[in-house]
Amino acid sequence: QVQFVESGGGLVQPGGSLRLSCEASGISIYAFAMAWYRQAPGNQREFVERVGAVAKHYADFVKDRFTISRDNDKNMVFLEMTRLEPEDTDVYYCNSETNPQSWGQGTQVTVSS
C-alpha cells in the first residue's frame, strides 16, 4: 500500500520559513516526478512545485520563495518555504506527479501574525 506522510507544518509569522517533509512508503520515488500541492477548505487542490530527476518547475505564486528537493535514498521529498505570506495558509500534500497515488493527510501551514 502506497502512503505519503507529510510533516513540518505549523504556525509561522509572515516573512517566516518552514521546511516540509514527505516520506513515501510502498513506492520507490526515484522513478517518478514528485510534487507538492496545497488545498484550503472549500477550494480545489492546487499545484505548488514539482521535481523530476533534476529539473524543477513551480507555480507562479511561488515567486522563487519555495524550493523543492528530493532524497531518493531516503524516499523523501522536501519543500523549503521562505518569505511566507498569509495567502500561503493551506494544507500541503505531496504526491507522485507522474504516477499519482492516494493522498495523505497533509500538513497544515498557517501564516499569521
VENSULMO-V565848 format. One record per run of one state. SS is the DSSP state (@ for helix, = for strand, . for the rest). FROM is the first residue (numbers start at 1). TO is the last residue. Records with the same first field share a line. If there is no record, write none. Layout:
SS = FROM-TO  FROM-TO
//
This chain:
. = 1-2  8-9  13-17  26-28  32-33  40-45  52-55  59-59  63-65  72-75  82-85  89-89  97-106  112-113
= = 3-7  10-12  18-25  34-39  46-51  56-58  66-71  76-81  90-96  107-111
@ = 29-31  60-62  86-88
//
